[in-house]
Each structure stands twice: as C-alpha cells, then as structure tokens.
Amino acid sequence: MPERFDVVVLGGGSGGYVAAIRSAQLGLRTAVVEEQKVGGTCLHRGCIPTKALLQTAALVDSLRDGARLGVSTGEISVD
C-alpha cells in the first residue's frame, strides 16, 4: 500500500523547506519532493555562496588597505 501524506511540498528550496517544517510542526504527514539538494539554488549556488565570497573579498580588501590606518598585516593570501 502506498504511503499517504496530508501535504506534499514540491521543491526543497527556501520556501518549500519552511513550508514542510511548518506542516510537520502542525502534525501533518508531510513529504518533500526535490530533484536535487534540499536548500535550493539560493543555499547551494546563489545568495549564500555569493555573500560568503563577497564578505571574504571585502575583508581581504580592508586588510590590504589597513596600512594607511596604521594596521600592519604582512602578506595576505586567500585559500
């Protein structure tokens, strides 16, 4: 006999993930259907990775510019 669900969420991106959690919190039998990784584009390839890269670039830029404010750092490299 196939499983039965009260709610089936299509897509495990940021909206679908939250919808599934809330449905489960309300006591509904919930399933998520996701073709790829749960979290979606924003988490894995979009917003969050971009923000991490931009923050790293800004930090490196600040460190390299610190000498004019009296902060010495030595050689800076990014791995």
N, CA, C and O atoms as a Maestro MAE file, in Angstrom:
{
 s_m_m2io_version
 :::
 2.0.0
}

f_m_ct {
 s_m_title
 :::
 protein
 m_atom[316] {
  # First column is atom index #
  i_m_mmod_type
  r_m_x_coord
  r_m_y_coord
  r_m_z_coord
  i_m_residue_number
  s_m_chain_name
  s_m_pdb_residue_name
  s_m_pdb_atom_name
  i_m_atomic_number
  :::
  1 25 0.842 -1.175 0.000 1 A "MET " " N  " 7
  2 3 0.000 0.000 0.000 1 A "MET " " CA " 6
  3 2 0.890 1.243 0.000 1 A "MET " " C  " 6
  4 15 1.804 1.331 0.821 1 A "MET " " O  " 8
  5 25 0.655 2.194 -0.885 2 A "PRO " " N  " 7
  6 3 1.479 3.409 -0.923 2 A "PRO " " CA " 6
  7 2 1.274 4.268 0.323 2 A "PRO " " C  " 6
  8 15 0.210 4.261 0.942 2 A "PRO " " O  " 8
  9 25 2.335 5.011 0.673 3 A "GLU " " N  " 7
  10 3 2.222 5.925 1.818 3 A "GLU " " CA " 6
  11 2 1.264 7.056 1.487 3 A "GLU " " C  " 6
  12 15 1.138 7.464 0.332 3 A "GLU " " O  " 8
  13 25 0.593 7.557 2.514 4 A "ARG " " N  " 7
  14 3 -0.346 8.655 2.334 4 A "ARG " " CA " 6
  15 2 0.176 9.858 3.122 4 A "ARG " " C  " 6
  16 15 0.678 9.719 4.237 4 A "ARG " " O  " 8
  17 25 0.047 11.031 2.520 5 A "PHE " " N  " 7
  18 3 0.508 12.266 3.143 5 A "PHE " " CA " 6
  19 2 -0.622 13.287 3.143 5 A "PHE " " C  " 6
  20 15 -1.482 13.281 2.262 5 A "PHE " " O  " 8
  21 25 -0.608 14.162 4.141 6 A "ASP " " N  " 7
  22 3 -1.557 15.276 4.191 6 A "ASP " " CA " 6
  23 2 -1.092 16.410 3.290 6 A "ASP " " C  " 6
  24 15 -1.900 17.096 2.663 6 A "ASP " " O  " 8
  25 25 0.226 16.596 3.235 7 A "VAL " " N  " 7
  26 3 0.822 17.687 2.456 7 A "VAL " " CA " 6
  27 2 2.008 17.136 1.677 7 A "VAL " " C  " 6
  28 15 2.832 16.403 2.226 7 A "VAL " " O  " 8
  29 25 2.093 17.487 0.408 8 A "VAL " " N  " 7
  30 3 3.268 17.183 -0.397 8 A "VAL " " CA " 6
  31 2 3.797 18.512 -0.915 8 A "VAL " " C  " 6
  32 15 3.099 19.236 -1.625 8 A "VAL " " O  " 8
  33 25 5.029 18.824 -0.554 9 A "VAL " " N  " 7
  34 3 5.660 20.076 -0.957 9 A "VAL " " CA " 6
  35 2 6.554 19.790 -2.152 9 A "VAL " " C  " 6
  36 15 7.432 18.928 -2.095 9 A "VAL " " O  " 8
  37 25 6.323 20.520 -3.231 10 A "LEU " " N  " 7
  38 3 7.145 20.361 -4.431 10 A "LEU " " CA " 6
  39 2 8.270 21.378 -4.391 10 A "LEU " " C  " 6
  40 15 8.036 22.578 -4.529 10 A "LEU " " O  " 8
  41 25 9.483 20.899 -4.204 11 A "GLY " " N  " 7
  42 3 10.656 21.773 -4.167 11 A "GLY " " CA " 6
  43 2 11.141 21.970 -2.748 11 A "GLY " " C  " 6
  44 15 10.374 22.345 -1.861 11 A "GLY " " O  " 8
  45 25 12.411 21.717 -2.542 12 A "GLY " " N  " 7
  46 3 13.019 21.852 -1.218 12 A "GLY " " CA " 6
  47 2 13.858 23.101 -1.095 12 A "GLY " " C  " 6
  48 15 14.827 23.126 -0.337 12 A "GLY " " O  " 8
  49 25 13.500 24.141 -1.832 13 A "GLY " " N  " 7
  50 3 14.200 25.415 -1.716 13 A "GLY " " CA " 6
  51 2 13.799 26.130 -0.435 13 A "GLY " " C  " 6
  52 15 13.171 25.535 0.441 13 A "GLY " " O  " 8
  53 25 14.157 27.392 -0.325 14 A "SER " " N  " 7
  54 3 13.913 28.120 0.924 14 A "SER " " CA " 6
  55 2 12.429 28.176 1.283 14 A "SER " " C  " 6
  56 15 12.090 28.084 2.463 14 A "SER " " O  " 8
  57 25 11.546 28.323 0.315 15 A "GLY " " N  " 7
  58 3 10.109 28.353 0.600 15 A "GLY " " CA " 6
  59 2 9.561 26.974 0.916 15 A "GLY " " C  " 6
  60 15 8.822 26.809 1.886 15 A "GLY " " O  " 8
  61 25 9.910 25.991 0.119 16 A "GLY " " N  " 7
  62 3 9.421 24.640 0.318 16 A "GLY " " CA " 6
  63 2 9.904 24.032 1.615 16 A "GLY " " C  " 6
  64 15 9.159 23.328 2.296 16 A "GLY " " O  " 8
  65 25 11.142 24.300 1.955 17 A "TYR " " N  " 7
  66 3 11.743 23.783 3.184 17 A "TYR " " CA " 6
  67 2 10.964 24.286 4.395 17 A "TYR " " C  " 6
  68 15 10.620 23.510 5.286 17 A "TYR " " O  " 8
  69 25 10.688 25.590 4.421 18 A "VAL " " N  " 7
  70 3 9.948 26.191 5.534 18 A "VAL " " CA " 6
  71 2 8.518 25.660 5.572 18 A "VAL " " C  " 6
  72 15 7.994 25.365 6.646 18 A "VAL " " O  " 8
  73 25 7.887 25.539 4.407 19 A "ALA " " N  " 7
  74 3 6.516 25.026 4.351 19 A "ALA " " CA " 6
  75 2 6.445 23.601 4.898 19 A "ALA " " C  " 6
  76 15 5.510 23.258 5.622 19 A "ALA " " O  " 8
  77 25 7.419 22.782 4.556 20 A "ALA " " N  " 7
  78 3 7.432 21.402 5.029 20 A "ALA " " CA " 6
  79 2 7.635 21.332 6.543 20 A "ALA " " C  " 6
  80 15 6.966 20.556 7.224 20 A "ALA " " O  " 8
  81 25 8.541 22.127 7.060 21 A "ILE " " N  " 7
  82 3 8.773 22.138 8.506 21 A "ILE " " CA " 6
  83 2 7.509 22.564 9.241 21 A "ILE " " C  " 6
  84 15 7.120 21.937 10.227 21 A "ILE " " O  " 8
  85 25 6.870 23.623 8.768 22 A "ARG " " N  " 7
  86 3 5.663 24.125 9.440 22 A "ARG " " CA " 6
  87 2 4.536 23.104 9.365 22 A "ARG " " C  " 6
  88 15 3.817 22.904 10.344 22 A "ARG " " O  " 8
  89 25 4.377 22.466 8.233 23 A "SER " " N  " 7
  90 3 3.340 21.442 8.093 23 A "SER " " CA " 6
  91 2 3.563 20.314 9.096 23 A "SER " " C  " 6
  92 15 2.622 19.846 9.738 23 A "SER " " O  " 8
  93 25 4.807 19.885 9.224 24 A "ALA " " N  " 7
  94 3 5.133 18.824 10.172 24 A "ALA " " CA " 6
  95 2 4.901 19.285 11.609 24 A "ALA " " C  " 6
  96 15 4.418 18.512 12.437 24 A "ALA " " O  " 8
  97 25 5.241 20.537 11.912 25 A "GLN " " N  " 7
  98 3 5.002 21.076 13.252 25 A "GLN " " CA " 6
  99 2 3.520 21.086 13.596 25 A "GLN " " C  " 6
  100 15 3.145 20.931 14.758 25 A "GLN " " O  " 8
  101 25 2.685 21.267 12.593 26 A "LEU " " N  " 7
  102 3 1.233 21.270 12.798 26 A "LEU " " CA " 6
  103 2 0.659 19.859 12.861 26 A "LEU " " C  " 6
  104 15 -0.554 19.684 12.971 26 A "LEU " " O  " 8
  105 25 1.527 18.854 12.793 27 A "GLY " " N  " 7
  106 3 1.093 17.476 12.936 27 A "GLY " " CA " 6
  107 2 0.639 16.819 11.646 27 A "GLY " " C  " 6
  108 15 0.043 15.742 11.682 27 A "GLY " " O  " 8
  109 25 0.906 17.438 10.517 28 A "LEU " " N  " 7
  110 3 0.510 16.872 9.234 28 A "LEU " " CA " 6
  111 2 1.604 15.948 8.714 28 A "LEU " " C  " 6
  112 15 2.791 16.245 8.847 28 A "LEU " " O  " 8
  113 25 1.205 14.832 8.124 29 A "ARG " " N  " 7
  114 3 2.181 13.934 7.479 29 A "ARG " " CA " 6
  115 2 2.648 14.639 6.220 29 A "ARG " " C  " 6
  116 15 1.856 14.902 5.315 29 A "ARG " " O  " 8
  117 25 3.923 14.940 6.165 30 A "THR " " N  " 7
  118 3 4.465 15.815 5.132 30 A "THR " " CA " 6
  119 2 5.566 15.122 4.348 30 A "THR " " C  " 6
  120 15 6.407 14.422 4.912 30 A "THR " " O  " 8
  121 25 5.547 15.329 3.039 31 A "ALA " " N  " 7
  122 3 6.607 14.828 2.164 31 A "ALA " " CA " 6
  123 2 7.148 15.995 1.348 31 A "ALA " " C  " 6
  124 15 6.406 16.902 0.968 31 A "ALA " " O  " 8
  125 25 8.440 15.958 1.087 32 A "VAL " " N  " 7
  126 3 9.081 16.958 0.220 32 A "VAL " " CA " 6
  127 2 9.604 16.228 -1.004 32 A "VAL " " C  " 6
  128 15 10.281 15.207 -0.892 32 A "VAL " " O  " 8
  129 25 9.283 16.765 -2.174 33 A "VAL " " N  " 7
  130 3 9.779 16.211 -3.429 33 A "VAL " " CA " 6
  131 2 10.786 17.215 -3.981 33 A "VAL " " C  " 6
  132 15 10.429 18.344 -4.318 33 A "VAL " " O  " 8
  133 25 12.050 16.794 -4.069 34 A "GLU " " N  " 7
  134 3 13.126 17.674 -4.548 34 A "GLU " " CA " 6
  135 2 14.008 16.889 -5.498 34 A "GLU " " C  " 6
  136 15 14.472 15.797 -5.170 34 A "GLU " " O  " 8
  137 25 14.235 17.443 -6.667 35 A "GLU " " N  " 7
  138 3 15.051 16.765 -7.678 35 A "GLU " " CA " 6
  139 2 16.529 16.774 -7.322 35 A "GLU " " C  " 6
  140 15 17.250 15.820 -7.614 35 A "GLU " " O  " 8
  141 25 16.977 17.850 -6.692 36 A "GLN " " N  " 7
  142 3 18.400 17.970 -6.382 36 A "GLN " " CA " 6
  143 2 18.594 18.049 -4.881 36 A "GLN " " C  " 6
  144 15 17.998 17.262 -4.145 36 A "GLN " " O  " 8
  145 25 19.420 18.989 -4.402 37 A "LYS " " N  " 7
  146 3 19.703 19.118 -2.974 37 A "LYS " " CA " 6
  147 2 18.647 19.977 -2.288 37 A "LYS " " C  " 6
  148 15 18.200 20.984 -2.838 37 A "LYS " " O  " 8
  149 25 18.252 19.571 -1.079 38 A "VAL " " N  " 7
  150 3 17.357 20.400 -0.285 38 A "VAL " " CA " 6
  151 2 18.089 21.693 0.046 38 A "VAL " " C  " 6
  152 15 19.262 21.665 0.419 38 A "VAL " " O  " 8
  153 25 17.429 22.790 -0.083 39 A "GLY " " N  " 7
  154 3 18.025 24.103 0.148 39 A "GLY " " CA " 6
  155 2 17.928 24.971 -1.087 39 A "GLY " " C  " 6
  156 15 17.876 26.197 -0.984 39 A "GLY " " O  " 8
  157 25 17.903 24.355 -2.244 40 A "GLY " " N  " 7
  158 3 17.698 25.077 -3.491 40 A "GLY " " CA " 6
  159 2 18.892 25.893 -3.961 40 A "GLY " " C  " 6
  160 15 19.986 25.827 -3.402 40 A "GLY " " O  " 8
  161 25 18.640 26.658 -5.003 41 A "THR " " N  " 7
  162 3 19.680 27.464 -5.646 41 A "THR " " CA " 6
  163 2 20.295 28.474 -4.691 41 A "THR " " C  " 6
  164 15 21.514 28.642 -4.666 41 A "THR " " O  " 8
  165 25 19.468 29.142 -3.912 42 A "CYS " " N  " 7
  166 3 19.980 30.194 -3.028 42 A "CYS " " CA " 6
  167 2 21.040 29.639 -2.071 42 A "CYS " " C  " 6
  168 15 22.098 30.242 -1.895 42 A "CYS " " O  " 8
  169 25 20.757 28.516 -1.468 43 A "LEU " " N  " 7
  170 3 21.678 27.950 -0.489 43 A "LEU " " CA " 6
  171 2 22.944 27.396 -1.119 43 A "LEU " " C  " 6
  172 15 24.031 27.579 -0.572 43 A "LEU " " O  " 8
  173 25 22.827 26.723 -2.255 44 A "HIS " " N  " 7
  174 3 23.959 25.978 -2.805 44 A "HIS " " CA " 6
  175 2 24.743 26.713 -3.898 44 A "HIS " " C  " 6
  176 15 25.947 26.496 -4.038 44 A "HIS " " O  " 8
  177 25 24.087 27.570 -4.665 45 A "ARG " " N  " 7
  178 3 24.788 28.196 -5.794 45 A "ARG " " CA " 6
  179 2 24.545 29.692 -5.904 45 A "ARG " " C  " 6
  180 15 25.209 30.361 -6.696 45 A "ARG " " O  " 8
  181 25 23.629 30.226 -5.144 46 A "GLY " " N  " 7
  182 3 23.230 31.609 -5.343 46 A "GLY " " CA " 6
  183 2 23.592 32.525 -4.203 46 A "GLY " " C  " 6
  184 15 24.761 32.840 -3.981 46 A "GLY " " O  " 8
  185 25 22.574 32.949 -3.483 47 A "CYS " " N  " 7
  186 3 22.694 34.008 -2.475 47 A "CYS " " CA " 6
  187 2 23.772 33.761 -1.431 47 A "CYS " " C  " 6
  188 15 24.656 34.597 -1.242 47 A "CYS " " O  " 8
  189 25 23.709 32.634 -0.760 48 A "ILE " " N  " 7
  190 3 24.601 32.391 0.372 48 A "ILE " " CA " 6
  191 2 26.056 32.232 -0.069 48 A "ILE " " C  " 6
  192 15 26.924 32.872 0.525 48 A "ILE " " O  " 8
  193 25 26.371 31.409 -1.082 49 A "PRO " " N  " 7
  194 3 27.765 31.348 -1.522 49 A "PRO " " CA " 6
  195 2 28.282 32.699 -2.021 49 A "PRO " " C  " 6
  196 15 29.437 33.050 -1.782 49 A "PRO " " O  " 8
  197 25 27.434 33.451 -2.707 50 A "THR " " N  " 7
  198 3 27.836 34.770 -3.201 50 A "THR " " CA " 6
  199 2 28.161 35.696 -2.039 50 A "THR " " C  " 6
  200 15 29.170 36.400 -2.070 50 A "THR " " O  " 8
  201 25 27.315 35.700 -1.016 51 A "LYS " " N  " 7
  202 3 27.558 36.564 0.146 51 A "LYS " " CA " 6
  203 2 28.855 36.175 0.852 51 A "LYS " " C  " 6
  204 15 29.595 37.047 1.308 51 A "LYS " " O  " 8
  205 25 29.134 34.886 0.946 52 A "ALA " " N  " 7
  206 3 30.375 34.440 1.586 52 A "ALA " " CA " 6
  207 2 31.590 34.921 0.801 52 A "ALA " " C  " 6
  208 15 32.568 35.384 1.388 52 A "ALA " " O  " 8
  209 25 31.530 34.813 -0.521 53 A "LEU " " N  " 7
  210 3 32.646 35.272 -1.358 53 A "LEU " " CA " 6
  211 2 32.815 36.789 -1.273 53 A "LEU " " C  " 6
  212 15 33.939 37.285 -1.194 53 A "LEU " " O  " 8
  213 25 31.706 37.524 -1.290 54 A "LEU " " N  " 7
  214 3 31.784 38.986 -1.195 54 A "LEU " " CA " 6
  215 2 32.343 39.423 0.155 54 A "LEU " " C  " 6
  216 15 33.135 40.363 0.216 54 A "LEU " " O  " 8
  217 25 31.944 38.757 1.234 55 A "GLN " " N  " 7
  218 3 32.461 39.094 2.559 55 A "GLN " " CA " 6
  219 2 33.963 38.836 2.631 55 A "GLN " " C  " 6
  220 15 34.703 39.643 3.194 55 A "GLN " " O  " 8
  221 25 34.415 37.722 2.067 56 A "THR " " N  " 7
  222 3 35.844 37.407 2.060 56 A "THR " " CA " 6
  223 2 36.614 38.450 1.270 56 A "THR " " C  " 6
  224 15 37.663 38.914 1.716 56 A "THR " " O  " 8
  225 25 36.108 38.824 0.102 57 A "ALA " " N  " 7
  226 3 36.777 39.840 -0.723 57 A "ALA " " CA " 6
  227 2 36.846 41.181 0.004 57 A "ALA " " C  " 6
  228 15 37.868 41.865 -0.059 57 A "ALA " " O  " 8
  229 25 35.775 41.560 0.688 58 A "ALA " " N  " 7
  230 3 35.772 42.828 1.428 58 A "ALA " " CA " 6
  231 2 36.773 42.799 2.581 58 A "ALA " " C  " 6
  232 15 37.451 43.792 2.846 58 A "ALA " " O  " 8
  233 25 36.863 41.665 3.261 59 A "LEU " " N  " 7
  234 3 37.814 41.534 4.361 59 A "LEU " " CA " 6
  235 2 39.252 41.637 3.856 59 A "LEU " " C  " 6
  236 15 40.066 42.348 4.445 59 A "LEU " " O  " 8
  237 25 39.565 40.937 2.778 60 A "VAL " " N  " 7
  238 3 40.916 40.992 2.202 60 A "VAL " " CA " 6
  239 2 41.247 42.413 1.768 60 A "VAL " " C  " 6
  240 15 42.357 42.893 1.998 60 A "VAL " " O  " 8
  241 25 40.291 43.084 1.144 61 A "ASP " " N  " 7
  242 3 40.495 44.466 0.714 61 A "ASP " " CA " 6
  243 2 40.779 45.372 1.912 61 A "ASP " " C  " 6
  244 15 41.673 46.217 1.855 61 A "ASP " " O  " 8
  245 25 40.025 45.200 2.986 62 A "SER " " N  " 7
  246 3 40.240 46.008 4.197 62 A "SER " " CA " 6
  247 2 41.607 45.744 4.809 62 A "SER " " C  " 6
  248 15 42.297 46.674 5.227 62 A "SER " " O  " 8
  249 25 41.997 44.469 4.862 63 A "LEU " " N  " 7
  250 3 43.305 44.135 5.425 63 A "LEU " " CA " 6
  251 2 44.434 44.733 4.600 63 A "LEU " " C  " 6
  252 15 45.407 45.242 5.157 63 A "LEU " " O  " 8
  253 25 44.315 44.678 3.297 64 A "ARG " " N  " 7
  254 3 45.363 45.227 2.424 64 A "ARG " " CA " 6
  255 2 45.443 46.744 2.528 64 A "ARG " " C  " 6
  256 15 46.507 47.327 2.322 64 A "ARG " " O  " 8
  257 25 44.323 47.383 2.847 65 A "ASP " " N  " 7
  258 3 44.270 48.842 2.938 65 A "ASP " " CA " 6
  259 2 44.562 49.334 4.360 65 A "ASP " " C  " 6
  260 15 44.613 50.540 4.601 65 A "ASP " " O  " 8
  261 25 44.754 48.403 5.297 66 A "GLY " " N  " 7
  262 3 44.934 48.768 6.695 66 A "GLY " " CA " 6
  263 2 46.159 49.607 6.993 66 A "GLY " " C  " 6
  264 15 46.157 50.364 7.964 66 A "GLY " " O  " 8
  265 25 47.194 49.497 6.198 67 A "ALA " " N  " 7
  266 3 48.438 50.231 6.464 67 A "ALA " " CA " 6
  267 2 48.206 51.737 6.525 67 A "ALA " " C  " 6
  268 15 48.850 52.433 7.310 67 A "ALA " " O  " 8
  269 25 47.302 52.236 5.714 68 A "ARG " " N  " 7
  270 3 47.061 53.690 5.738 68 A "ARG " " CA " 6
  271 2 46.398 54.139 7.041 68 A "ARG " " C  " 6
  272 15 46.363 55.328 7.358 68 A "ARG " " O  " 8
  273 25 45.866 53.150 7.800 69 A "LEU " " N  " 7
  274 3 45.271 53.453 9.101 69 A "LEU " " CA " 6
  275 2 46.161 52.984 10.251 69 A "LEU " " C  " 6
  276 15 45.756 53.021 11.413 69 A "LEU " " O  " 8
  277 25 47.379 52.540 9.919 70 A "GLY " " N  " 7
  278 3 48.326 52.117 10.940 70 A "GLY " " CA " 6
  279 2 48.216 50.653 11.328 70 A "GLY " " C  " 6
  280 15 48.747 50.253 12.365 70 A "GLY " " O  " 8
  281 25 47.543 49.850 10.524 71 A "VAL " " N  " 7
  282 3 47.407 48.422 10.811 71 A "VAL " " CA " 6
  283 2 48.298 47.658 9.850 71 A "VAL " " C  " 6
  284 15 48.117 47.738 8.635 71 A "VAL " " O  " 8
  285 25 49.264 46.913 10.386 72 A "SER " " N  " 7
  286 3 50.166 46.118 9.564 72 A "SER " " CA " 6
  287 2 49.741 44.649 9.637 72 A "SER " " C  " 6
  288 15 49.471 44.129 10.720 72 A "SER " " O  " 8
  289 25 49.684 43.994 8.497 73 A "THR " " N  " 7
  290 3 49.210 42.610 8.475 73 A "THR " " CA " 6
  291 2 50.213 41.631 7.896 73 A "THR " " C  " 6
  292 15 50.075 40.431 8.135 73 A "THR " " O  " 8
  293 25 51.184 42.058 7.171 74 A "GLY " " N  " 7
  294 3 52.066 41.124 6.481 74 A "GLY " " CA " 6
  295 2 51.384 40.640 5.214 74 A "GLY " " C  " 6
  296 15 50.430 41.247 4.726 74 A "GLY " " O  " 8
  297 25 51.899 39.525 4.689 75 A "GLU " " N  " 7
  298 3 51.339 39.006 3.441 75 A "GLU " " CA " 6
  299 2 49.961 38.398 3.678 75 A "GLU " " C  " 6
  300 15 49.742 37.678 4.652 75 A "GLU " " O  " 8
  301 25 49.042 38.700 2.775 76 A "ILE " " N  " 7
  302 3 47.680 38.170 2.843 76 A "ILE " " CA " 6
  303 2 47.450 37.258 1.652 76 A "ILE " " C  " 6
  304 15 47.750 37.614 0.513 76 A "ILE " " O  " 8
  305 25 46.914 36.078 1.930 77 A "SER " " N  " 7
  306 3 46.573 35.170 0.830 77 A "SER " " CA " 6
  307 2 45.187 34.578 1.115 77 A "SER " " C  " 6
  308 15 44.738 34.516 2.260 77 A "SER " " O  " 8
  309 25 44.540 34.155 0.055 78 A "VAL " " N  " 7
  310 3 43.215 33.553 0.175 78 A "VAL " " CA " 6
  311 2 43.307 32.125 -0.367 78 A "VAL " " C  " 6
  312 15 43.822 31.892 -1.461 78 A "VAL " " O  " 8
  313 25 42.803 31.187 0.416 79 A "ASP " " N  " 7
  314 3 42.831 29.778 0.004 79 A "ASP " " CA " 6
  315 2 41.421 29.384 -0.388 79 A "ASP " " C  " 6
  316 15 41.185 28.239 -0.773 79 A "ASP " " O  " 8
  :::
 }
 m_bond[315] {
  # First column is bond index #
  i_m_from
  i_m_to
  i_m_order
  :::
  1 1 2 1
  2 2 3 1
  3 3 4 2
  4 3 5 1
  5 5 6 1
  6 6 7 1
  7 7 8 2
  8 7 9 1
  9 9 10 1
  10 10 11 1
  11 11 12 2
  12 11 13 1
  13 13 14 1
  14 14 15 1
  15 15 16 2
  16 15 17 1
  17 17 18 1
  18 18 19 1
  19 19 20 2
  20 19 21 1
  21 21 22 1
  22 22 23 1
  23 23 24 2
  24 23 25 1
  25 25 26 1
  26 26 27 1
  27 27 28 2
  28 27 29 1
  29 29 30 1
  30 30 31 1
  31 31 32 2
  32 31 33 1
  33 33 34 1
  34 34 35 1
  35 35 36 2
  36 35 37 1
  37 37 38 1
  38 38 39 1
  39 39 40 2
  40 39 41 1
  41 41 42 1
  42 42 43 1
  43 43 44 2
  44 43 45 1
  45 45 46 1
  46 46 47 1
  47 47 48 2
  48 47 49 1
  49 49 50 1
  50 50 51 1
  51 51 52 2
  52 51 53 1
  53 53 54 1
  54 54 55 1
  55 55 56 2
  56 55 57 1
  57 57 58 1
  58 58 59 1
  59 59 60 2
  60 59 61 1
  61 61 62 1
  62 62 63 1
  63 63 64 2
  64 63 65 1
  65 65 66 1
  66 66 67 1
  67 67 68 2
  68 67 69 1
  69 69 70 1
  70 70 71 1
  71 71 72 2
  72 71 73 1
  73 73 74 1
  74 74 75 1
  75 75 76 2
  76 75 77 1
  77 77 78 1
  78 78 79 1
  79 79 80 2
  80 79 81 1
  81 81 82 1
  82 82 83 1
  83 83 84 2
  84 83 85 1
  85 85 86 1
  86 86 87 1
  87 87 88 2
  88 87 89 1
  89 89 90 1
  90 90 91 1
  91 91 92 2
  92 91 93 1
  93 93 94 1
  94 94 95 1
  95 95 96 2
  96 95 97 1
  97 97 98 1
  98 98 99 1
  99 99 100 2
  100 99 101 1
  101 101 102 1
  102 102 103 1
  103 103 104 2
  104 103 105 1
  105 105 106 1
  106 106 107 1
  107 107 108 2
  108 107 109 1
  109 109 110 1
  110 110 111 1
  111 111 112 2
  112 111 113 1
  113 113 114 1
  114 114 115 1
  115 115 116 2
  116 115 117 1
  117 117 118 1
  118 118 119 1
  119 119 120 2
  120 119 121 1
  121 121 122 1
  122 122 123 1
  123 123 124 2
  124 123 125 1
  125 125 126 1
  126 126 127 1
  127 127 128 2
  128 127 129 1
  129 129 130 1
  130 130 131 1
  131 131 132 2
  132 131 133 1
  133 133 134 1
  134 134 135 1
  135 135 136 2
  136 135 137 1
  137 137 138 1
  138 138 139 1
  139 139 140 2
  140 139 141 1
  141 141 142 1
  142 142 143 1
  143 143 144 2
  144 143 145 1
  145 145 146 1
  146 146 147 1
  147 147 148 2
  148 147 149 1
  149 149 150 1
  150 150 151 1
  151 151 152 2
  152 151 153 1
  153 153 154 1
  154 154 155 1
  155 155 156 2
  156 155 157 1
  157 157 158 1
  158 158 159 1
  159 159 160 2
  160 159 161 1
  161 161 162 1
  162 162 163 1
  163 163 164 2
  164 163 165 1
  165 165 166 1
  166 166 167 1
  167 167 168 2
  168 167 169 1
  169 169 170 1
  170 170 171 1
  171 171 172 2
  172 171 173 1
  173 173 174 1
  174 174 175 1
  175 175 176 2
  176 175 177 1
  177 177 178 1
  178 178 179 1
  179 179 180 2
  180 179 181 1
  181 181 182 1
  182 182 183 1
  183 183 184 2
  184 183 185 1
  185 185 186 1
  186 186 187 1
  187 187 188 2
  188 187 189 1
  189 189 190 1
  190 190 191 1
  191 191 192 2
  192 191 193 1
  193 193 194 1
  194 194 195 1
  195 195 196 2
  196 195 197 1
  197 197 198 1
  198 198 199 1
  199 199 200 2
  200 199 201 1
  201 201 202 1
  202 202 203 1
  203 203 204 2
  204 203 205 1
  205 205 206 1
  206 206 207 1
  207 207 208 2
  208 207 209 1
  209 209 210 1
  210 210 211 1
  211 211 212 2
  212 211 213 1
  213 213 214 1
  214 214 215 1
  215 215 216 2
  216 215 217 1
  217 217 218 1
  218 218 219 1
  219 219 220 2
  220 219 221 1
  221 221 222 1
  222 222 223 1
  223 223 224 2
  224 223 225 1
  225 225 226 1
  226 226 227 1
  227 227 228 2
  228 227 229 1
  229 229 230 1
  230 230 231 1
  231 231 232 2
  232 231 233 1
  233 233 234 1
  234 234 235 1
  235 235 236 2
  236 235 237 1
  237 237 238 1
  238 238 239 1
  239 239 240 2
  240 239 241 1
  241 241 242 1
  242 242 243 1
  243 243 244 2
  244 243 245 1
  245 245 246 1
  246 246 247 1
  247 247 248 2
  248 247 249 1
  249 249 250 1
  250 250 251 1
  251 251 252 2
  252 251 253 1
  253 253 254 1
  254 254 255 1
  255 255 256 2
  256 255 257 1
  257 257 258 1
  258 258 259 1
  259 259 260 2
  260 259 261 1
  261 261 262 1
  262 262 263 1
  263 263 264 2
  264 263 265 1
  265 265 266 1
  266 266 267 1
  267 267 268 2
  268 267 269 1
  269 269 270 1
  270 270 271 1
  271 271 272 2
  272 271 273 1
  273 273 274 1
  274 274 275 1
  275 275 276 2
  276 275 277 1
  277 277 278 1
  278 278 279 1
  279 279 280 2
  280 279 281 1
  281 281 282 1
  282 282 283 1
  283 283 284 2
  284 283 285 1
  285 285 286 1
  286 286 287 1
  287 287 288 2
  288 287 289 1
  289 289 290 1
  290 290 291 1
  291 291 292 2
  292 291 293 1
  293 293 294 1
  294 294 295 1
  295 295 296 2
  296 295 297 1
  297 297 298 1
  298 298 299 1
  299 299 300 2
  300 299 301 1
  301 301 302 1
  302 302 303 1
  303 303 304 2
  304 303 305 1
  305 305 306 1
  306 306 307 1
  307 307 308 2
  308 307 309 1
  309 309 310 1
  310 310 311 1
  311 311 312 2
  312 311 313 1
  313 313 314 1
  314 314 315 1
  315 315 316 2
  :::
 }
}
